[in-house]
Amino acid sequence: MNQNIKIFRAITFSSIFIFSSIIVKVQGQTPDASEPDNRPVKNPFDASSLVDQQTVVSPLAGGFEFNLEHRFLEVSNDPRQLFGILSGSSNVRLGVNYGITDRIMIGVGASYDGYQDALLKIAILRQTRSGSMPVSLSYYGNILLDSRDQSVFDEYVKYPDVYRLSYFNELIIARKFNKTFSLEVAPNVSYYNAVDSAYNNLTFGLSFNGRAKVYKNIAVIAVYDQQLTKPKTINIQPIGAAGLEIGTSTHSFQIYVTNSSLIHNQTDYVFNTNKVFSKPILGFNLTVRF
């Protein structure tokens, strides 16, 4: 009997000691209300892309993201074509992104115009709620393969397939100013292994992207891409786009008007010849997170 009491007391005191240690540890982990909140700001943008540009947002670790980017033909004056929607598809891209970690995203995609891409995004800095880090900074890059028929490359027929490749790299600097408005600036560089002599292999550019909530989950979005390197004989034009974004916890839908039927970053910067809003093209993006 005495032996059982001793065992009971030993178990009781041990349990109290362990429980007390856990409480002390948990209390030690509870943030002090007086300490600054250095967690990343919530949802500076609703999706990982804005029209044809990337944002500092990416899927969480282990999360997948499906992207559909669709451009119609130029807006027509013929009412039977319903602003170019019934004229047929101009360009479509399907892509999938995956979050390796909360800061690293990889992805692949393919478009109707014969391009295939692989991409990488890394969150280097994150804006904090306390303001101790005032901006977010991410690196984004892709490799683009032109898989069109060999006849497209008659001028380069003596070259190996490596000349089908092009590359895009940028640093995305973003700030969420308040619950309504977020802005990005992204200096970038595009490089083509081979282009027609009228174009540049190396092109520098600068992108400005903004998003402003107007009502609950509805936001106004705008993108402007400016080439800083001009070809000598081709009149390359900047890209402008404006529209609306509707977001939920798992979906983001963007509908916009732009002046480029091209979808990939480097093709926009190097080959677009349509003046901003001179030949408007209706497009939409759908992002699904799962």
Secondary structure, DSSP 8 states (H G I E B T S, - for coil): -HHHHHHHHHHHHHHHHHHHHHHHHHHHHS--TTS---SB-S-SSSSSEETTEE-S----TT-EEEEEEEEEEE--S-GGGTTTGGG-EEEEEEEEEEESSSSEEEEEEEETTSEEEEEEEEEEE--BTTSSS--EEEEEEEEEEE-S-GGGGGGGTTS-GGGGEEEEEEEEEEEE-SSSEEEEEEEEEEEESS--TTS-SEEEEEEEEEEEEEETTEEEEEEEEEESS--SSS----EEEEEEEEE-SSEEEEEEEES----SHHHHHHH--S-TTTS-EEEEEEEEE-
